[in-house]
């Protein structure tokens, strides 16, 4: 498949642990990518996992003659730039016709995303079509656009939006206007390739734009107008007084370019960054504005966020708001966290029709163009 970028078959097949399917014997690229997938899904540090993806890219760029010359000798593979001890072992075990130990262990430790008894969550997640919030290595993600798309296709997504950060968030390598224009062109090229290859996935142009202190959006107006999806989030001055934060969020919601209000409280409930209390704002006023302007409230599925809290999901539902359930994934394996958001939505009895990410892509784009 073109989006894999290499001659050694398709990218990771996440269903393998559930179906018993294995990468074809002698396919170290598929094995390395799948190891990365499962480790990311389990919450491993993205940058450590990137070693497996770099190794996969290295092998994918080799000729069959070069690979054959290295054989199944671990020390020979470790002399190749971009290959370390763990990745060399996985390559040799795969070339020898087996399932690498690291892959077998990753599969064995992969618990179902949703518990079997969560029937409501599973039923609602079955309605999911897309994901409007994810990041690539263009900002602070751990994988290129093509691999995020490859995994999304294998997870059954019909569409994804690539929403890298905006310029103000320098710590996340936010995209300048020029870099965003280049990404828009890359997405157009990728969509043409996907269509040519018969892949049923559409990649939407998007941004997670910073909501600045005065409520303005951190990107050029003409660029925001060009994008398919605009997710707006507060990333700075999270401890603003409630009245000021309310004005900030309502001003952003009133902007005709904003489609989705991302992780609205900014809280952290677990994870390596520690915990952080939710921002304070008048939720009734913010959600009334969102309902009036047709802005969806994001149910952010990242385990460390679980944002908004349950009480605010209930209030947004009572206020008549739409919702977007998004993974906020920063690596391919994290896309599988999307189900966690649907489990929370189901627990709060959010109907599928109020979740824009259950809509087909044409209905979704008609909504974004109308609001």
N, C-alpha and C positions, 0 to 999 in steps of 0.2 A: 504494500500500500504506500502511496506516495508520501503520506504524512509521517511515516515512520522514518524516512530519510536514510535507510540502509538496506542492504541486500539480504539481511538475515531474517526476513519474515516480519510479521506484524509486531506491534508494540505489546506491552503487557496485556494479558487477558485476565482481568480481575476475577472472573467467574471460575477460574481454574480450581480453586480450593473447594468450591461447592459442587462442581461437576466432575472432578477427577481428571480433567483435561490437563495435559502437561505440554510445555513447549516441545517442539519437535526435537528429537535427539540431535545433538550437535548444534543447537541454537542458543549460544550463550547470550546473544543480545536480548532475546525474549526473556531468558532467565534473569538476567541482571535487572531489566526493567521491572519485572514482576517483584523481585526482592525489594526494589525501591518503593513500589506501590504499597506493599503490605506494611513496610516499616513506616512510611508516611501516614498511612491509615491508622496505625497504632500510636501515632503522636511523636515519633522519633524526630530529633532535630533535623530540619530540612537540609541544612548545609552538610551534615554528616552523610545523609542519604544520597546527596548529589554525587558522592564518589562512585556509586553504582551506576548512576546515569552517565557520568563522564566515561566510565569504563565501557559501557554499552556503546556510546558514541565512537569511542576509539576502535572497538572491534568492528563496528558497522562500517568504518572507513577503510578497513583492511581488505586486501585481495584474498581470495581463497588460498592462493599459493602461500602468502605470508602466514596465514593462520595455520595451514598445514605444516609449515616449516617450524613453527613454535611448538606444535604438537600438544601434548597434555603434561608438559613439564612446568610445574609451578614457578620454579626459579627463572625459567626462560621468559615467562609472561611478566614476572615482576620487573624485568629489565626494560619493559615497554613503558614509555612515559604515559602517565594517566592510569596505570594499573598498580594496585597495591596488593598486599597479602590476601585479604579477604576476597577481593574481586578476582584475583588470579586463581584462587581455589575454586570459586564458582565457575569460572570459565573452563578450567580443566575438567571439573566434574561433569559439566554439561557436554563438553566435546567428547568425553568418554561414554556418553550415551545415557547418563543417569540424571536424576534430579539433584541439583546441588544441595548440600546440607543446609546452607543458609536459606534456600527457598523452602525446603521441607519444614524447617523450623518456623519460618514466617507464616506459612500456611497453617501449621498446626496451632499457632497462637492466635489466629484470626477469629475472634468471636463475631457472631452475627451483629450487624450494625443495630438492628432492632430485635428485641426479644420476641420469641415466638408468641408469648401471651399478649403482646401489644398489637392486637388485631386492628384496632382503630388507626393506629399509626401506620401499619402496613397497608391498610386499605387506602388511606389518604396519600401515602407515598406512591402508590400505584398510579395515581393521577398526575404525578409530576411529569413535566415535559422539559423544563429548562432550569437554568441556573444563571442568575444575573450578576453575580459578584464573585470574581476570582482574579488572581494575580499571576503574572508571569515573571520571568527573570528580567523583564524590561524595567520593573520596579523592584519590589522586595520578594517576589516569588522565587521558587527554586527550580523552575523548568521553563523551557521555551514554549512559545505559543503552539507550535506543532504538536508537542507532546501533551499539553493540556487538552488539546482538541482530540488527539488520538484516544486518550483515556476516557474522555467524555463520550465519545462515540461508542466505546466498548461498554460503558455503563448504561447505555440506552438513552442518553440525553438527545432530545431533538434540536435543542439550541443551547448555546452558552454565550454569555457576554464577557468579554475580556475587559475588566475594569481596573486597570492599573492606576496607581496614585497620581495626583496632580502635583505641580511644581513645588508648592509650599512645603510639602512633606519631604524635606531633603534627606532625612534619615532613611526614608524608604525609596530614595532615588526616583522621586516623582517625575513624570514625563513633562518636558517642556512642550510648547506648542509644536515645534518642529519634530520632536520625537513622536508625539502623538499622531501627527500627520503621516509619518513614516509607518507607524503601526496600523493606521487605517488602510494604507496601501497594502501592507503585508496581509491583513485580514482579507482584503478583496482577492488577492492572489491565492490565498489558502482556500477560500470558498470556491473559487473556480476549480481548483484541484480536487476538492472534495466532491463537487458535483460531477466532474469528469470521471472520478473513480467510483461513483455510485455510493458514496458514503452519505448516510441520511443524518447529517448534522449541519446546522447553520451556525456560523460564528458571527456574533453581533459586535459591532463597535460600541465601546462604552468607556466609562471612566468612573473611578471612585474619587469624586472631587471634594476637596476640603471645603467645609463651610467655615468661612473666616469669621472673625470676631463680630463684624458688623452684619453678618448674614449673607454677604456676597459669596459667589462661587469662584473658586480658584482656577479659572481657565478662561480663555478668550471666548466671548459670546458666540462668535461665528463657528467656532469649533464645537462648542456644546450643542449648537443647533444642528450640526452635521451628524452627530452621534446617534446611534439607535437607542441607547439607554444611558441615563445619567443617574448614578447613585451618589447621594451627597451625605457626608459623614462629618461629625465633629471629632477632630483629633487633637486639638489644642485648647488650653484654658478650660479644662473640663470642670474646674471648681468655680466657674463663674457664679455669681448670685443668681438665684432662680429667675428673677424678673428679666435680667439681662440675657440669660440663656434662652428664655422663652421668646424674647424678641428676636434673638439670633436665629432660632430654628424656624419661627414663623416667617421671617423675611426670606429665608432660603426656600421654604415650602411654596411661597408665593411666586418664586422665580419660575417662569413657564418652561424652563429647560429641565427642572428637577423632576425625576420620575419616581425615585425610591429614596426614602429616608433611611440611611444605613445605621445599624447598631445604635439605636437612638440614645441610650443612657451611657454608653462607653464603658460599662462596668466590666470587670474581670472577676471571675469566681474561682478560678483555679489556674494551674499552669506555671511555666517557668518564669513568667513575668510577675508572678505574685498576684495578689488580689487588689481590686480597686473598687471603691463604692460607686454607685450610679450617680450621674450628674443630676442636679436638681433643676426642674422646670415645671411649669404648670401644664401637666399632661393633657388636661381637658381642653385647654386652649390650643395646644400643638396639634392634637388629634382632630379637633374641630376644623382647624385650618387644612390639615391633610385631607379630610373628607371633602371639604369645599373645593380645594384645588385639584382633587383627583390624584394625590400623591400616595403611593403605597408605603406602608410601614414594613420594614424588613424584619423578619424573624431570622436572626443570624444563627446558623447551626453550629458554629465553632464551639467545641465543648468548653473552652475557657471563657466564652462570652455569654452564651444562653441569654441573648439580649433581643427583645425586652424581657424583663421579669414577667411572670405569669399575670400579675395584677394589671400590668400595662397592656398586655395582649387582650385581656378581658375588656379594659376600658376602650382600647382602639376598636374592638369588635362592636361594643355598644355604641361607639361614636359613628359607626357606618364606614369605617376605613377599609380600603383594600390592603392586601398583604403581599409581600414577596418573600418566599422561603429560599434562602441562599446559603451556599456553603462557605463563602468567604475563604475559599481554599487558596493556599499559597504553594501548593505542590499537588501533583496528580493524585496521589493516594488520598489526600484530604477531601477530594470531591465526593468520596463515599460518605462523608459526614452529613451530606444533605438530608439523608433520612432522619437524622436526629431532630432537625428542624420541623419536619412533618410530624414526628411523634409529639413534639410540644404543641404544634398547631392542633392536632387531633385531640389532645388532652384538654385544650381550651375550647373545643367544639367549633373551630373556625371552619366554615363550609368551603368546599373546594372551589366553588364559583367566585369566592372573594379572594382567592389566591391567584395572582396574575401569572405565576410560574406554572400553573396547571393549564393555562390557555395555550392554544396553538400559536405559532409564531406570527401569523398574519393578524390574528386578533390582538396579540400583544403589541405589535408595531402600530396597529391602528389606534390603540389606546395611547401609546407614547406620543404619537403625532397629534392627538387631539387635546391632550392636557397641556 
